Each structure stands twice: as structure tokens, then as C-alpha cells.
């Protein structure tokens, strides 16, 4: 027997092409990580060139505490700010640095023309241990936001966790922490990635019930490698539904087929979010452009601007 729900789904599928109801009014942003090698740098800039014509609200670059990783982040963000028309956002964490050191990094970003910071507490540098605020450092993301506000009028984004941060005792405490970050001066929150639209909708309802009216942007992770996403999901407490494993089964040695499946899953997630009123999406690109570009295309987003400004001779 076919249930009423099945019949409704069938009617919806037959009424119009899958993305026919998407008007192209969504806005997107993209996240990259700083390259470690010359080859990775070439891949990163190919991705920037591919995605920048879509007119993103901003692109962000992740941050590693200390040493060469910090320097690579600064160099990448500064180059985006200098060589493209895309607003650049720099990640900044509380890990392994004093307040003075973090303030100096933030001042360097301001001097480089960067006006947007993604302020994060960061994870413990020792795997499996809880975060400990360094001596003389910012104790958490809310304190970091407040400190940045004292330095310059940065636009500040913070993190949100639809399935609760692993260090939070419960969802109520997690929402309280989000509120503290926003009250300290953050402009919006970008969520950790999740795998089902209902996860975001439940979280959005909980945020509203908690009296938080700030913008909450869903973070979307197109799956490059299912095993890697399983590991990352386990680390951050994100539930991986059984149906997802079934769809990727047998595709380990078929990268082209795997990419098609990945694009389909992520695009359908975005379509469901769009149907639920979401108009802003943040893509974790892993420095690869094609999946995010394809999903944006299905969302009706088309090229708007030149990829890069012409360089002076």
C-alpha cells in the first residue's frame, strides 16, 4: 500500500523540476584553509577564481594558532583582500596566545584592509584534552569578541552548534554561550556542518525560543570523502544518518560517481533549507570549488563579477 505521505511526495516530485521553486535569491559565502604547499596554493586560487564570480558575501580563511600556520592564514587573507573584490574574513582563535598577541594579529588584519573576523574559542592543541585558556589569553569566544570590539569596528561572526558543542554540558548551556557571544558584539553565527535539514530547523526554533534574534547561517559541508566526514562528524558530535552511508557505499574507487552523489545530497539539503526560509548559506569548500559551484548553480546563483581584479602591470 502507498501511504498518504508517499503520495504527497510523489505529487511534489512530479509537479515541477526539483529546483524549479528556487528563485536565485540566496546569498552564499565560502570557507577556505591556508595552503601548505605551492601546489595547494595553486588549487586554492583556482577555487577562489572559480567561486568569486558568484558574488559571495565574503570568503573566510581558517586559522591555526602560532607559527607558520598563522602566517599562512594572514598571507592568504591579505591576498584575497588585495587582489579580489570579495570581502575577506579572517578566523581568529584563543589558542596558545596572550591577549596582546591576538590583539596584534587583529591589528595586522585591520591594517591589511580586513574588516571581518570569525571569532572562535578554538580547540585544545592536544587531541583528546579539554581547552585550557592560555596564561594571559582570552578565556573564550565571548571574551575574544569583546576584545575585538575594543580594537576596531570589525564585523564579527561566531560559531553555532545545531547538535551542541562537545564541551557543552547540555543544549541550554550551549545556547547561553551563543547568546553571550552575540551580546558581546558579534553580528551573526555560522553553524557547524550538519547532514539533515530538520537538524537546522530544530536548532533555529530553539534559538528563537531562547530569545536570540541574530542571523544564524547554516554551514554546508559537501562531502569529498565519506570516511573523512565520518571522522570529522564524530569529533564534533554531528550525527551521520544511516541513509548517507548507504548512498556512498561502493564508491571508494569511483571518484566521479562519488562527486555526483555528494553534489546531489548537498544540493537537496540546501533545497530543503531554502524551502524552510533559509536564504544564506556558508560552504566549507575544503579548497575545492566544483561541488560548491554546482550547488550554487542549482540554487539559481549565477556569475555576477569578474573573478579577480586585473593586476597592475
GISULMO-V817543 format. One record per run of one state. SS is the DSSP state (2 for helix, 1 for strand, 0 for the rest). FROM is the first residue (numbers start at 0). LEN is the number of residues. Records with the same first field share a line. If there is no record, write none. Layout:
# GISULMO-V817543
SS=FROM-LEN ; FROM-LEN
This chain:
# GISULMO-V817543
0=0-3 ; 15-11 ; 32-5 ; 52-6 ; 61-5 ; 83-4 ; 93-5 ; 111-4 ; 120-20 ; 151-3 ; 160-10 ; 183-4 ; 193-3 ; 209-5 ; 220-5 ; 236-5 ; 248-6 ; 275-4 ; 284-5 ; 298-15
2=3-12 ; 37-15 ; 66-17 ; 98-13 ; 140-11 ; 170-13 ; 196-13 ; 225-11 ; 241-7 ; 254-21 ; 289-9
1=26-6 ; 58-3 ; 87-6 ; 115-5 ; 154-6 ; 187-6 ; 214-6 ; 279-5
